Amino acid sequence: MKMKRYLIAIVCCLALTTTKVRADSPLTSTDFNRAYQDVALVKKASTSGMDDSIMAALSNPQVPHDVRAAIVNALGWNINGQQNGRMYAEYVARSHNVTTSELTIDMLTPQEAFSLGYLLAMDDYFTMKPLGGTGEVEQAQPLELLDAAVGKNHRDFSIYLIRSLVRTQNEMHRLTWCGVYTDITSAISGFPFERNMRDEAVGIIMEYMNIYQEYCGDKAPN
C-alpha cells in the first residue's frame, strides 16, 4: 500500500513538472508585445484577437517586422492549441489565388513566411506541428517556415531573433536548458546587421532567458 502511494506521488510530481514546462517556456513567457502597446495594431491584437485587418497587417510589406512579430506575440497562445495559423494560411492562399494545398514556400513573401511560422509555433507551442495536409506549406514545420523567412530577408534582426526563439522551444523540449540560454544569447550578440527591434522588447525576452544561464555553469557566454 505504501509503495502504491509512493508511485502515485511520483506520477503526480511528474505531471506537475510537465505542466509547468508546458506553461513556462520561451514562447509562452516572453510577452515582448508589452513594449509595443503604443502601436494600434498590436493593441488590437491583444484585445480583439485575429481578424481580417490583423491578417492584412501581417501580410503588408509596409508593416515593420518588429511590429509584425509583436502582433503575433500579442495574439498569444493557448495550452490546448488554437487556429490562428490556419486562418492566416487560408488568407494567404486566397491572396495568391490558390488553395492552401497549392501554396509553396517559394510563393510566400518574407512577411508571409515569417508570420505563418511564428503563428504556427504559438498555436501549438508544445509540439509546433505543421498545418497538416498534402501541400508543401501545409507540411512545413514552423521552424522550416522561419528558416525560409530568414533566407528571404537575412539582414532582418526581428525575423532572426524570432527564429532563434522558436529554436529554443525545441531545446526546451529536449530539456537542454543551457541550449535555451546560449541559442538566444548568441543570436542577439552575434547578429552582424542593424537591430530593428525595440531595446525594451529584447530586454523582456532576455529577462526570461537569463533564468537558464545557471544551467550552463562556466560555459555560459558573457
Secondary structure, DSSP 8 states (H G I E B T S, - for coil): -HHHHHHHHHHHHHHHHHHHHHHSSTTTS--GGGGGTTSHHHHHHHHH---HHHHHHHH-TTS-HHHHHHHHHHH---TT---HHHHHHHHHHHHTTS-GGG--GGGS-HHHHHHHHHHHHHHTTTT-----SSSTTTT--HHHHHHHHHHH-TT-HHHHHHHHHHHHHHHHHHT-HHHHHHHHHHHHHH--S---S-HHHHHHHHHHHGGGGGGGGGG---
